[in-house]
Structure formats: C-alpha cells, structure tokens
Amino acid sequence: MNKEQSGVLRAWEATLRKTQAAKKRANSIFGTISMGNAGDDDSENDNDKSVRQCGESYFGEKILANGDYYTGQWYDNFPDGQGKYLWTDGCMYLGEWHRGKTMGRGRFSWPSGATYEGDFKSGYMDGNGIYTGRNGDTYKGQWVMNLKHGHGIKHYSNGDWYDGEWRRGLQEGHGKYQWQNGNQYVGEWKNGMICGKGTFIWSNGNKYDGYWEDCMPKGNGTYHWADGSFYVGNWSKDPDEQNGTYYPCDSDSSLAANLDWDPKTVYDHLAECCKICPGEKVSILPSQKKLAMWYSSKGGDKPRRMSVDGRVSVGIERPFDKMNMWESDGDNNDLGEAARRDLDTDFLRLHCDDTNPKFNLNLPLKAPKVGKRQGETISKGHKNYELMLNLQLGIRHSVGRPAPATTLDLKASAFDPKEKIWTRFPPEGSKYTPPHQSCEFKWKDYCPVVFRTLRKLFKVDPADYMLSICGDDALRELSSPGKSGSFFYLTDDDRYMIKTMKKSEVKVLLRMLSAYYNHVRSFENTLVIKYYGLHCVKLVGPTQKKVRFVIMGNLLRSEYTIHRRFDLKGSSLGRITEKLESEMDDTTILKDLDLNFIFKLQKTWFQEFSRQIDRDCEFLEQERTMDYSLLVGLHFKEISTNGELIPCKRGTASGNPEDESTPRLSRTDIDELLLDPKRWASIKLGAYMPARVERTIRRPECELQLVGEATGECYEVVMFFGIIDILQDYDITKKLEHAYKSIHYDPTSISAVDPKQYSKRFRDFIFKVFAEEET
C-alpha cells in the first residue's frame, strides 16, 4: 500500500474515532482493507461481511477471485467515487463511479490501444467525450448510450474528416465532409449517407449544388464549372430520367470544352474517389464489461457478476433487500422480512389487495401466458370468404394497374373526394379484370393517386404489399368486432390490418386526407397510424351491399413477443379490462385503469417524443377529431424460468445470490445493437425502442386513479407505440353522448368531449405516464 493510500486511511481513522460508536465502525472498515487474491478468499469474505453491515464509504484495493483488479473508493460493496478497474482481458476504466456504475468523467481503454475519455452515464459513454480508435481515427463530440449522437468532429486515419451532426452513431443532419484529396461536401446527411440538399466542391473548383440520394446526385441540381458555365437539370443514375440544359459563359473556349461533357462522368468520379470512410467497429462496449465484486447485503459470500451499466447476471432484488437496518444478530430473519414488507406498504401509503399485483407490491409481475394466434383464418365456407376474394382481386387490380410515375408534390385535384375509380369484376372476366370464382362485384378506389403516393412515402414496395394481402395465404378475421361495429382482418404476415368502415368515417378520412398527407410528409417520425388504401366493394344484385374498408399498418407487428398491450386515452369512465389476471394472455388489450407502469425514455428520445405528440395532437385538433388513443406494446427482455418479470439492476427477492448457471432470456440485445450502428435502422420513434418501465402501485380506495404511485422497480423493455382510431368526428352523436353522460358522471372522466379538450387531456395524461429516464 503506498503512502497516499496510507494517509487516506489515517485520516479516516482519526475522524471516525471521535465518538465511541464510530470506533466500532472504524474497526470494521479498516479491518477489510488488504490485498486479496484467489488463495485467501475465506479471510477476505469474513472481512467483507463487516463492511456490508455498516454501509460506509472507504478505500479499497483488491485482486478479485477471477483475476480482475480494483483500487479506489467503495460504498456498500460497490465502486463509488474515484476508482480504477482492470479486467483480465486488458480493458481498463479509470474515473468516477456511482453505485457500481461508471458515472461522471472517466477514461476507458481497450487492449487494442483504443481509448475513450469523457462523460459516462449509467455505464454508457454518454455526454461529451473523445474516442481514439486503434487505427488512428478520432472523434470529439457528443455521445448518447455509446453512440455518437449530436454534434461532433471525426478525423479519419486516411486524412478525411467530418464536422457536423450525428444520430445513433451515423452522420445525420447538416455536416461537412472533406476528403484528403481536397474535395468537400457541405449539406444534409441521413443514416451515414449524403442525402438531401447539399453542395459538393471538387478541388479543381467545379461544384454540384442540388439534391442527393445515397451519396449520388438525385433530383434537381446545378453543376458549375470554375470558368462560370453551368448545367441545370434533373439528375439520376438512370440515363432515361437524366435531362437538363447547359449554359456556357462568355468564353468560346469553355463552350468548346464542355459541349461534349456527359453528366454520367460526375457519377463515375464520385463512385471512384469520393467514398465515405467507414467507421471502426468496437469489439466490446464499456456497458458490457462485468464487475466481479458485487455481494448481496444478506448472508452468503458468493460474488455476483454485474455489468458496468448496473445489470446483474442473475436474479432479482426487491425493495430494501440491500438495507441492513432489519438485520439482527440472531437467526430471526423471518421477522426482518416481514417488517421490510410492512415498511414497503407504510412508506408508499398502500393498503394492498393480496390478489392483484396492481395493488400489491409484494406480488411479482409475471409475463402473461401465450395466447392463440389472433384471428380465424377465412377459408372456403366462411361467411366472409367471398368478400375476402373480392378484396384481394380488387387490391391486385389497383396496385398492379399501370400508372405514371408520381412525385410527392400532388395537385389539389388528387384529393378531391370525387376522385375515385369504379371497376366492374364479372365472374367471366373482362378486358381489364381476370375471371374469378366469386360473385360479380364492383370495386371502388378512393383517391388512388394519393394512396399510391402515400405507399411510396412510407417506403412500401408494391410487390411486397400485393403479396402480403393477395398472396396464397388467407386473411384472418379477428374473433370479435370493435366497439364501433367494424370488423378487422389481418394479413398472414401480420404486416397490414384491414378495417371495415362506416360511411361517416370514410367522409372524415377523405375530408382530412390533404392535411393528413402534408402532416405525414412533413414529419417522418409522426406517431399517427399509416393508411395505405381506401376502397369499397359493392355486390351486384338485389342486395346492392356496400363494404367500405381502409388498409393500415399493424403497429405491433414484430419478431419480438408483445407481452403487454395498452390502449390509452386519458379518460377513466369504462377504461378498465373486465378480466382477471389469470384470464389474460399476451393478446389482451389493457386500458387506462389497468396501466401499472410509467414509461421511461432516454433523454433525446423523450424530447423527440414530446415534440411529436404535440405536433400530432395539434393536427388532430385542427381536423376536429377525437376519441383517438395511444396503442402501446411492451416486450420484456428479462423473464425468469418460472415466468416472472425480472427488474433491472436487482438481486433475488430474498437477497441471496442465485447460481451462476441459472438460465435467463436475452439481456444483451441492446448491446448487440450498439456494436453495429447500422442495425439501428429498424429503431425509430414508436418502433423497436429500447426503454425502461417503472412499476406503479394503485390504491384500491382511489377507484379512478389514472396514474399509480412509482415504486422504483424498473424493467428493461422494447417498446412499440402509435396513435390509432383518428377518424371519429365530434358529430351530433358524440355531442349527445357527452351531454347524456355528463349528467350521470364526472364530465372530465368521459371519452366523448370537444376535440380541443380531448387533445389537452390526452397530452396531459401521456406526459404523466411517459417520462425522461433519470441518469
């Protein structure tokens, strides 16, 4: 032990010995500070027990049983304060710790020679920092959860550099990239590629100013020569789409030099010498490194491995498990556990219903049982079999019908409600339709150009769209119609949902279609449901039956199992699921009064979410619609073998460490994504979002309590959410409903309210159940 460490110990000893009570604590603490190794585990563990009972901060220097080395401040068996941790694989962290997590300023180094020096939060590189790669690349700027996010400057080992905005580890936003040969680009980026409006300047003085896509000119742009002549036109790698006009300067020599110029040379030159330097992949991230030093506060000395971001390898821990105030000198631990549970209840002022985890904190949350696949397959003999055939024939006709190339700038006439196409489908077929085995029907396409453009805007491939709805696999009808009386059908791949519509809903959609199109075009991250087509089937014959339906995206389609589904409006009257916990499965839709979580998003995600909720609600308020809701799906990442949800950063309910071999479901999904930033392409606002949820407890005496009381018990989840049911107009029916229910119930608790009031209440509620994750 060096002189500095000895001085620290003497200072601690002098301070703690001022009172008689402090003497015992000092003897306990200073008796543990010694070098440990794999050979003297017994003596080391005996000493550590005394430390765990006092919970005071102290200085320690240890060689852990697995060979890891730590020196620095400890608190309650965690690194806390300044400290240095060296892993056996050569990775090292030197800096600030808080409760076993890298938190504050620090320096992490890899055995390859790569280093990061800067801010850490909850084990992640998060804040401002400098990363130096093993190949000489350097990045100085902002980070969020191990990824470059915000403004930053990166110098590449080959001499290139980039100064601009980053998002999820890739260039996105406005930035400048300069190549070592002197060429440079200034403008917009997306997903690490030049995309949007920008200017490329060659070292010889020539430049291109215009629009880009995938690092190549695409759309309107101007190519300037250094002598002042220029070429204006539409740019595309496809020669058939390339066209423009050349404007020479006054010099005759420039005219002779540039008349034979071909725009294709620009593409050839860019592809050859102006490639974006790829980023270096990191072998392991700081948040993935494990600590081999965390002991449970209760009995037993088996070390628990914990990642730097605070996740333990096995087990869960209930509130107060790590507080020693209930420990006794004897063996009467049952009394301590009972007292601890009573304290939980008294502290949260809860009177628990012993049978419902919504009211009882002592009951662990369990993953719902796996339900049957949603819907009944519509096979031959089903009452709606012919309707399904008609629908598939019509979709195949609409999508496959030849149409001129559309731009995103649509004429006002395209949104005219009268803009529709009727097509007759006789069983024997016609010039434009194939023969079929169904009865004769007529098919109507509403505003076909608009919906074709929307599918293009939403990046829906026409062939995939047609195959999903009209392929060999039948549609599935949901077992019961919605509250509105509409029926729902799902495609076999769960990608699209088809909903039958009332005439009034069709009118609302057509009325707001222009505003809807402009909104989803302006805000790429909008949470409003995506509509892909609006159609009508009219049976020919005495019945003359009409069936109108809309095709929309399925928000909760995912390869992940969706364990919990919530439909949230912010109202309380009737907003509860009349099912026992034992009767629910993973397809059950829960409502506002069933909600027992607060959703916590990382800071930048929460800010973006807040802005988008405001934009979407303003749009719906302007369109005078109401009764919409936020559909939320949760996939819990940590589930024990007995089906219990495992809180993050927790031990077992008893406080004792579990066996290292205890099987667990995947707990490193997010770290695997972080290793390859391009895999983040699927993660966006409302889809595949890594987040945490904090459990809440409701008080049974507060029957209409919308938001429960937070418990501090958090779970790692993958979230999906979006705004659905946006086509309810505040018509005379809803006004009468509001008037009637206001007489019998609290007017603020009912769903049917004025669109302005509905929007405000919806936003207020959403911002109570969504919160920014604390760091």
Disulfide bonds with the S-S distance in Angstrom:
none
